[in-house]
Amino acid sequence: MVRLDLTNIHLNYPLLARSASGMKAEGDVESSRIVYDKNGRPRAVRALSGIDLSVGTGERVALVGHNGSGKTTLLHVLAGLLPPDTGTVSIEGQVTSLININLGIQAQATGHANITLRGLAAGFSRKQIAEKRDAIANFSELGPFLDLPVETYSAGMRMRLSFAIATTFTPEILILDEWLSTGDASFRQKAADRMRTFSQAASIIVLASHSLPLIEQVCSRVVWLDSGRVRMDGDVAAVLDAYQEAMAEA
Ligand SMILES: Nc1ncnc2c1ncn2[C@@H]1O[C@H](COP(=O)(O)OP(=O)(O)OP(=O)(O)O)[C@@H](O)[C@H]1O
């Protein structure tokens, strides 16, 4: 059984004193996301305000929303990288996150060494890693670059390696941020195909993206975040239609 449940998640980013200058603007819509002290100085930014989210086996969920609506913050909470201020996070299953392109990658080590390191970290034996190595190498299409240190790779090449490793070692829950769409067109198509088959292996995908075509290709459900709250949650077509309509009116 793989599932994740978030209940009433609140998360504020505290502001350091040096970044907390400026006075509260009366009637400013944006100010509802900023917490001020009694002197009118900004003290924190409200990123998530009462998020409830349950995702079950086989669901591929997209998070959409305006810049600053809380998508990345929510992914960090799901990946266990940021503890919420209040609320509960319950996760059944092994989580792999591809949020930060450099997270979990040793830049001085070669691509092949990174395959070994990530495989061991995911709990696989050296023999199991050896059996999967060709599949990862082929999917990444990095060829001889796998013998060079990762610090010599472009951002797209790092992404190919991270994605190939993460999806070949099939985690039960995969958390992805926008950077997937930085890949070139042919890799994006391959990645989308893999993500569709991925969840048939009883896995969950949560993907934050501004790319509506990618979401339509990959996801089975869309959660629309607005100022740190869930504004709509449901069927891909229904939520994307409402979201696009609201964007057009804004
Ligand atoms: N390190 C930080 N310190 C203070 N506030 C932050 C920090 N990171 C994010 N925020 C604030 O938290 C809110 C949510 O940001 P988040 O990055 O989660 O949004 P997002 O939906 O991923 O945006 P985008 O689409 O632009 O990537 C925003 O109002 C942002 O200003």
PDBQT file of the ligand as one rigid body, heavy atoms in Angstrom, charges set to zero:
ROOT
HETATM    1  N1  LIG A 301      13.176  31.068   1.302  1.00  0.00    +0.000 N 
HETATM    2  C1  LIG A 301      12.054  31.785   1.343  1.00  0.00    +0.000 A 
HETATM    3  N2  LIG A 301      11.943  32.819   2.216  1.00  0.00    +0.000 NA
HETATM    4  C2  LIG A 301      10.809  33.546   2.296  1.00  0.00    +0.000 A 
HETATM    5  N3  LIG A 301       9.724  33.321   1.525  1.00  0.00    +0.000 NA
HETATM    6  C3  LIG A 301       9.783  32.306   0.632  1.00  0.00    +0.000 A 
HETATM    7  C4  LIG A 301      10.954  31.493   0.487  1.00  0.00    +0.000 A 
HETATM    8  N4  LIG A 301      10.698  30.571  -0.483  1.00  0.00    +0.000 NA
HETATM    9  C5  LIG A 301       9.446  30.792  -0.914  1.00  0.00    +0.000 A 
HETATM   10  N5  LIG A 301       8.902  31.836  -0.249  1.00  0.00    +0.000 N 
HETATM   11  C6  LIG A 301       7.536  32.375  -0.395  1.00  0.00    +0.000 C 
HETATM   12  O1  LIG A 301       6.612  31.307  -0.213  1.00  0.00    +0.000 OA
HETATM   13  C7  LIG A 301       5.547  31.420  -1.142  1.00  0.00    +0.000 C 
HETATM   14  C8  LIG A 301       5.437  30.112  -1.916  1.00  0.00    +0.000 C 
HETATM   15  O2  LIG A 301       6.606  29.964  -2.711  1.00  0.00    +0.000 OA
HETATM   16  P1  LIG A 301       6.861  28.662  -3.612  1.00  0.00    +0.000 P 
HETATM   17  O3  LIG A 301       8.274  28.712  -4.078  1.00  0.00    +0.000 OA
HETATM   18  O4  LIG A 301       6.415  27.470  -2.858  1.00  0.00    +0.000 OA
HETATM   19  O5  LIG A 301       5.842  28.930  -4.829  1.00  0.00    +0.000 OA
HETATM   20  P2  LIG A 301       5.716  28.211  -6.252  1.00  0.00    +0.000 P 
HETATM   21  O6  LIG A 301       4.242  27.978  -6.441  1.00  0.00    +0.000 OA
HETATM   22  O7  LIG A 301       6.612  27.041  -6.334  1.00  0.00    +0.000 OA
HETATM   23  O8  LIG A 301       6.181  29.356  -7.233  1.00  0.00    +0.000 OA
HETATM   24  P3  LIG A 301       6.843  29.296  -8.720  1.00  0.00    +0.000 P 
HETATM   25  O9  LIG A 301       5.763  28.862  -9.656  1.00  0.00    +0.000 OA
HETATM   26  O10 LIG A 301       7.220  30.718  -8.938  1.00  0.00    +0.000 OA
HETATM   27  O11 LIG A 301       8.014  28.379  -8.672  1.00  0.00    +0.000 OA
HETATM   28  C9  LIG A 301       5.818  32.653  -1.999  1.00  0.00    +0.000 C 
HETATM   29  O12 LIG A 301       5.018  33.716  -1.523  1.00  0.00    +0.000 OA
HETATM   30  C10 LIG A 301       7.293  32.968  -1.767  1.00  0.00    +0.000 C 
HETATM   31  O13 LIG A 301       7.468  34.373  -1.708  1.00  0.00    +0.000 OA
ENDROOT
TORSDOF 0
